[in-house]
Amino acid sequence: EAQAVWAALLHPLLNAPPKNRMIMLLKWDMLMFLCHVALLYVMMFFALLADEEARASNAGEGLQILSRVVWPLINGAFFDTWQCQITFSVVKIFFSVSSFPFFTFTIGGLNKLFTHTEPTGYTRDGLIVPADPNGLSAYLDWLKGVLSNEKFAEELSQNFSTKDNERLRKAVASGEKCLITAWKRPSSALRVTRKKKAEIDEVLKKVITRNNASDALYSECFPDQVLVERYLAV
């Protein structure tokens, strides 16, 4: 099992195209990490050696390089020394500077140029889908829940016309279709889904009003508006 996990981890590095940008950056990061670990040990070797030379000189004894310099590096005891704390901070700065190639990912469209991917997220069922930062998918799920709620079923069928109910159903259907089609053009997807959410909200406001809806249904559909009204009434 461990061999299978190890093989899976190494597979991208060993089998990716030689000019794959992400693999090149991954190899660079791994190389820099190993180099800076080695740098930490080298710097600590000389720091411990200087300490040992000072101790031996003051005590008039010979150098104990194996027990006082090499062995602390092997068993990790050097991590508790103040020299290591300072050296580690310096090495961290060097390692941070070595990550400059990844700075390009923070510059606008260059992120897309390197990764060739779009933001994604998980549904409740564990499916990977395009990200929906405007909340259109959640808004549609909530609206479908309101329309299918048994608590409001009778009111929607009796107090609202067939045309109004059909407008709400068509609004939900158009929103679901928008979620599928909008992300085929990622550059405009945010604008399109934001606009569609606003359109559906307008339809809801025109159909569910204070005059034709019960307090329960209106509060369910427009809780923010109800809070504002209550605040202004105080």
C-alpha positions, 0 to 999 in steps of 0.5 A: 500500500505504501508503495502504491501511495509513493508511486501515485505521488511520484507519477506526475513528476516522472511522467509529466511532459518536460515543459509542463509549467506546473511540474517545473514549478513543483520541481523548483519548489522541491529543489529549493526546499531541499537546498534550504534544509541543507543550508540550515544544517551547514550553517548550524554545523559551523555555529555549533563548531564555533561554540565547541571551539570557544568551549574547548579553548576556555576549558583547555580541552580538545575539541569534541566534534562528534559528540558536541557538533555532529551528534546534535545535528543527527538527533535533532537536539540542535533545534533547542539552541538559540543559534538554531532559532536565529538561523532558522529565521534567516533560512526561512527568509531565503526560502521565501525569496526563492519562491519568487516564481510563484509571485506570477500567480498573484498577477491577474490573468497570468494565473490563468495563463499558467494553470489553464483552469477555472475555479471549481467547488463541490456540491453537496453530492461531492460533484466538482462544478464551476465555482458560483461566487454570486450564489445563484445556485444556492439562491435557486435551491432556496427558491425551489425549496420555498415553492415546493414547501407544503406550508405554502403549497395551498396559498400559491395555488389558490391566491396566485394565478397559474400565470404567476406560478408559471413565471416563478417556475420558468425563472428557476428553470432559466436560472438553472440553464444559466448555471450550465451555459454561463461557465462555457464562457468564464470571462463573462460568467460572473457578470451573467450569473449576477445579472440572472440572479437579479432578474429572478429576484425581480420576478419574485418581487413582482409575484410575491407582494405584500398585497397578495401574500401572507405574512409567512410567505412574504417573510420567507421570501424577503426576510431582509425587507421585513427586518427593514420594515420593522426597524422603520416602524419602531 
